Structure formats: structure tokens, C-alpha cells
Amino acid sequence: MFIKRRKTRQVRVGSVPIGGGAPVVVQSMTTPDTADVKATVEQIHQLEQVGCELVRVTVNTPEAAAALSAIRKQTTVPLIADIHFDHRLALKAAEVVDCVRINPGNIGAWWKVEEVVKAVRERNIPLRIGVNGGSLERELLTKYGYPTAEALAESALNAVHAIEDIGFTAMKVSLKASDVLLMVDAYRLFALQSDYPVHLGVTEAGTLLTGSIKSSVGIGLLLADGIGDTIRVSLAADPVEEVKVGFEILKALELRHRGVNVIACPTCGRVEIDVVKLANEIEKRVGHIRVPLTVSVLGCVVNGIGEGKEADIGIAGGEGSGGHGILFKEGKLIRKVKSEDLMETLLAEIELMAKEREAGGSGDKGNGHGEPAAASGPAKKEIPVLKV
């Protein structure tokens, strides 16, 4: 499937372009108290190691704002300050960070927004308008009765147009809700009426399992429709997992090709190796690899190379108790391997292949428009959108 990306303006958060045909960017948010510089920096480094491209930190106290300078000095990933209620914290954060996020539903009087816009304009950094279903303006709740897609879209559009009126356009927008379909409809409505880049996410999505599913459905529906320039998978889990899930969503839609894609069979009565254990351990141990590789872990040689023929490299389970499995590359049998040696053999071969490809300049595949390098197949089917 070829995904035709929505055309948007482009902003830059630090060195990272957002929108305007740039690849979809994966971001996350730190969980320690931002005033705890050591803990916050440690987590940012952990996020960077799994490929996180933007990091948002909460700035909810003067102490958190004061810590930003020390955090900035010890990190390289672009930083976004998350501001609620107190616009003075946004003014302080704007002196240090690469982007400021405000919520029009809780930032207060319009003159406060103008002050924030003035601060980010002086620093030449963008503003994120973050609309949330749980904190809509009182007048919109009165008008619509409860948070609706129309209410979210109207809130975002009102803020964007008002800020445009004072001459500022370096913005990206989010319209988050915990209800997946509400969130999808809100983004579609906004996308019909604006060309600003959007940040996608299902807020308060839940635990690692349920949150990943909700986020994959909501974010995936919009990305498949061409909507979305940066994403965050919001999980009640380690933020490192948010980044991993985010990249898996993009890889599944062939919008990004980064890191190892592990294909594993669902197991059946034929398997003679522990596919579940092998696949999970391999996925864990190749998490540091950034060049795109597809690795297949199959339970038996019956379907071996056939089911893994699209993989760059893979293994298939043993022939009889204590027997041998096979190692294959690009659909061709390389050699037989003792069952107990399958995992370590595969891991060694993955490392070797990754180094070879890295030396050859292979990386996160995609063209300048953030689309797959080789898109093919039938034309994209139009997905109906909610009309205003």
C-alpha cells in the first residue's frame, strides 16, 4: 500500500524537521520530576539509545524550569517543554528548550498566550498547540455539551487562527483524547481545514498491552490516511517502550525502516524449539541496531525458508528431538545448526550483517518525503472523512 502523505507546512524542533514531507518522528516524555536533573538526564539517555527523536519534559514548577538549563547541557536530543496553567513557566522554558507546548484550554487569558508567542518568536523556536479532550475551553463545552471531535477541532483552529493574527505561524498541533475514534475524527476534521503539521497520540491510552493496541489503531488509522508528522505512544509503562511501539507502528505501515523487524510464527504442534522465548530474547538483544533488517524466527523446517523468504536472515526449528535447525539468508539455505546453538548463531549473523550494511551506508530507509524508498502495489484507497 502506498500512503500519500498530507502536505503540510514544516517547522523545526532543534535539528529535527516536522511536517513538509519529512519522515514521521517518534517522541516520548520523561517521567521523573524534572527538577531531579540526574534522573531526568538518565532517562533521556535511555530514550536516545532506542532512537527517540524528540523528548518532552513537564515544566510544572519553578524548580523544574530552573533545571532545564542543566538538563540541556547534558543531552543532545531536542527538548520540548510541556506547560499547563502557568504561562510564566513557558517564558522561562523558552529560554532553553527547542519547542514549547501549551494547552489553549488551561493557559488562561489571551494576553498570556501573546506573552508566550513573543518569547518563542524571540528564540526562533516553534509552538505546539496541544488540545486535549479533558481540558477544553468552558465555552466549547457549553456549546457542544461534552468533548466532541468538532469541539476539539474548533479549539485547535481557534487557537491557530488567533496566533496567526498576531503574525506567528511556526506551530504544530495535537488534538488528543483517550477515546480512539473521537481522536481520529478530531484529527481528520482539523486536517480538512488546516495545513499545519500534527502530532498524533491517544492520550491516557493505558498499560503496555492495551495502550499499545489503542495507540496502534488510532495512530495507525490516521497515518494510513496520510495524516501525522510526529507521534507519541502514551503508555502507563517505561517510556522506552513508547518509543519501541512508535517505531513498530511506523515500520508496519512502511513509513520508517529503522532497526530490526522480528518476524516469528505463532507456534503450533509442529514446533520443536521454544519460538516464544527465542523471538523475545532476540528482539531484546538486537534493540541497539538501527540499520533496517528483517529477521525471521520460525518453529519448524516444514515452513522454514518458504515463510521467511522475505526476511534478510532467519532460523527455523530442529528436525526431531535434539536435532538441527537451519540458518537462511534472503530465502536461501546457508547451513544446518544444532538446535541449542540457533539463537547465538543467529545473533552473531545479525550483528555481522548490520555492520556490513552500516558500512555500506544503509540506514533508516525513506525518501525526502518521509515515504518508503520503494513504494509499490495498488493505489491507496480513500478513507472517508467526517465532514464539517
CORLIN-V207007 format. One record per residue. N is the residue number from 0. RES is the residue in three letters. NEAR is the number of other C-alpha atoms within 12 Angstrom. Layout:
# CORLIN-V207007
n-><N/N>
res-><RES/RES>
near-><NEAR/NEAR>
This chain:
# CORLIN-V207007
n-><0/1/2/3/4/5/6/7/8/9/10/11/12/13/14/15/16/17/18/19/20/21/22/23/24/25/26/27/28/29/30/31/32/33/34/35/36/37/38/39/40/41/42/43/44/45/46/47/48/49/50/51/52/53/54/55/56/57/58/59/60/61/62/63/64/65/66/67/68/69/70/71/72/73/74/75/76/77/78/79/80/81/82/83/84/85/86/87/88/89/90/91/92/93/94/95/96/97/98/99/100/101/102/103/104/105/106/107/108/109/110/111/112/113/114/115/116/117/118/119/120/121/122/123/124/125/126/127/128/129/130/131/132/133/134/135/136/137/138/139/140/141/142/143/144/145/146/147/148/149/150/151/152/153/154/155/156/157/158/159/160/161/162/163/164/165/166/167/168/169/170/171/172/173/174/175/176/177/178/179/180/181/182/183/184/185/186/187/188/189/190/191/192/193/194/195/196/197/198/199/200/201/202/203/204/205/206/207/208/209/210/211/212/213/214/215/216/217/218/219/220/221/222/223/224/225/226/227/228/229/230/231/232/233/234/235/236/237/238/239/240/241/242/243/244/245/246/247/248/249/250/251/252/253/254/255/256/257/258/259/260/261/262/263/264/265/266/267/268/269/270/271/272/273/274/275/276/277/278/279/280/281/282/283/284/285/286/287/288/289/290/291/292/293/294/295/296/297/298/299/300/301/302/303/304/305/306/307/308/309/310/311/312/313/314/315/316/317/318/319/320/321/322/323/324/325/326/327/328/329/330/331/332/333/334/335/336/337/338/339/340/341/342/343/344/345/346/347/348/349/350/351/352/353/354/355/356/357/358/359/360/361/362/363/364/365/366/367/368/369/370/371/372/373/374/375/376/377/378/379/380/381/382/383/384/385/386/387>
res-><MET/PHE/ILE/LYS/ARG/ARG/LYS/THR/ARG/GLN/VAL/ARG/VAL/GLY/SER/VAL/PRO/ILE/GLY/GLY/GLY/ALA/PRO/VAL/VAL/VAL/GLN/SER/MET/THR/THR/PRO/ASP/THR/ALA/ASP/VAL/LYS/ALA/THR/VAL/GLU/GLN/ILE/HIS/GLN/LEU/GLU/GLN/VAL/GLY/CYS/GLU/LEU/VAL/ARG/VAL/THR/VAL/ASN/THR/PRO/GLU/ALA/ALA/ALA/ALA/LEU/SER/ALA/ILE/ARG/LYS/GLN/THR/THR/VAL/PRO/LEU/ILE/ALA/ASP/ILE/HIS/PHE/ASP/HIS/ARG/LEU/ALA/LEU/LYS/ALA/ALA/GLU/VAL/VAL/ASP/CYS/VAL/ARG/ILE/ASN/PRO/GLY/ASN/ILE/GLY/ALA/TRP/TRP/LYS/VAL/GLU/GLU/VAL/VAL/LYS/ALA/VAL/ARG/GLU/ARG/ASN/ILE/PRO/LEU/ARG/ILE/GLY/VAL/ASN/GLY/GLY/SER/LEU/GLU/ARG/GLU/LEU/LEU/THR/LYS/TYR/GLY/TYR/PRO/THR/ALA/GLU/ALA/LEU/ALA/GLU/SER/ALA/LEU/ASN/ALA/VAL/HIS/ALA/ILE/GLU/ASP/ILE/GLY/PHE/THR/ALA/MET/LYS/VAL/SER/LEU/LYS/ALA/SER/ASP/VAL/LEU/LEU/MET/VAL/ASP/ALA/TYR/ARG/LEU/PHE/ALA/LEU/GLN/SER/ASP/TYR/PRO/VAL/HIS/LEU/GLY/VAL/THR/GLU/ALA/GLY/THR/LEU/LEU/THR/GLY/SER/ILE/LYS/SER/SER/VAL/GLY/ILE/GLY/LEU/LEU/LEU/ALA/ASP/GLY/ILE/GLY/ASP/THR/ILE/ARG/VAL/SER/LEU/ALA/ALA/ASP/PRO/VAL/GLU/GLU/VAL/LYS/VAL/GLY/PHE/GLU/ILE/LEU/LYS/ALA/LEU/GLU/LEU/ARG/HIS/ARG/GLY/VAL/ASN/VAL/ILE/ALA/CYS/PRO/THR/CYS/GLY/ARG/VAL/GLU/ILE/ASP/VAL/VAL/LYS/LEU/ALA/ASN/GLU/ILE/GLU/LYS/ARG/VAL/GLY/HIS/ILE/ARG/VAL/PRO/LEU/THR/VAL/SER/VAL/LEU/GLY/CYS/VAL/VAL/ASN/GLY/ILE/GLY/GLU/GLY/LYS/GLU/ALA/ASP/ILE/GLY/ILE/ALA/GLY/GLY/GLU/GLY/SER/GLY/GLY/HIS/GLY/ILE/LEU/PHE/LYS/GLU/GLY/LYS/LEU/ILE/ARG/LYS/VAL/LYS/SER/GLU/ASP/LEU/MET/GLU/THR/LEU/LEU/ALA/GLU/ILE/GLU/LEU/MET/ALA/LYS/GLU/ARG/GLU/ALA/GLY/GLY/SER/GLY/ASP/LYS/GLY/ASN/GLY/HIS/GLY/GLU/PRO/ALA/ALA/ALA/SER/GLY/PRO/ALA/LYS/LYS/GLU/ILE/PRO/VAL/LEU/LYS/VAL>
near-><21/24/34/28/31/33/25/29/23/29/34/30/36/25/17/31/32/40/36/29/31/30/39/49/41/47/42/45/41/42/28/22/24/35/26/25/28/21/20/32/33/21/32/39/26/29/35/31/25/34/34/40/39/40/47/40/44/35/41/27/27/22/20/28/36/26/32/40/25/23/36/31/17/21/27/24/34/37/45/41/48/40/39/30/23/28/37/28/35/45/35/31/44/38/29/32/44/39/44/48/45/48/41/45/34/27/31/24/17/20/17/25/37/29/26/41/40/27/30/35/26/16/24/25/37/40/50/45/45/40/46/39/39/27/28/37/30/20/16/26/22/13/17/19/15/20/34/34/38/34/39/43/43/37/41/42/33/27/38/37/21/22/30/18/13/20/15/28/30/35/42/46/50/46/53/47/37/30/28/35/26/29/43/44/35/45/52/39/31/41/39/26/23/28/31/39/45/47/42/47/51/43/35/27/31/22/21/25/19/22/31/35/26/32/43/38/29/41/51/38/34/43/44/31/31/39/45/48/48/48/49/47/50/44/35/22/25/23/37/36/33/41/40/42/39/45/44/35/37/42/32/26/30/33/43/40/33/41/36/39/39/39/32/34/30/18/22/18/13/23/28/27/36/28/33/22/18/36/34/20/20/34/30/20/22/34/34/23/32/33/31/37/39/34/42/45/48/44/40/38/33/22/26/34/33/22/27/34/26/22/30/31/41/54/56/52/44/33/23/18/16/16/21/25/39/40/43/36/29/23/25/22/23/20/19/25/27/25/32/22/24/35/36/22/27/40/32/20/26/41/28/19/29/31/20/17/22/22/12/11/14/22/24/32/29/25/20/19/27/37/34/30/21/17/21/14/10/10/11/16/14/16/18/14/22/21/16/16>
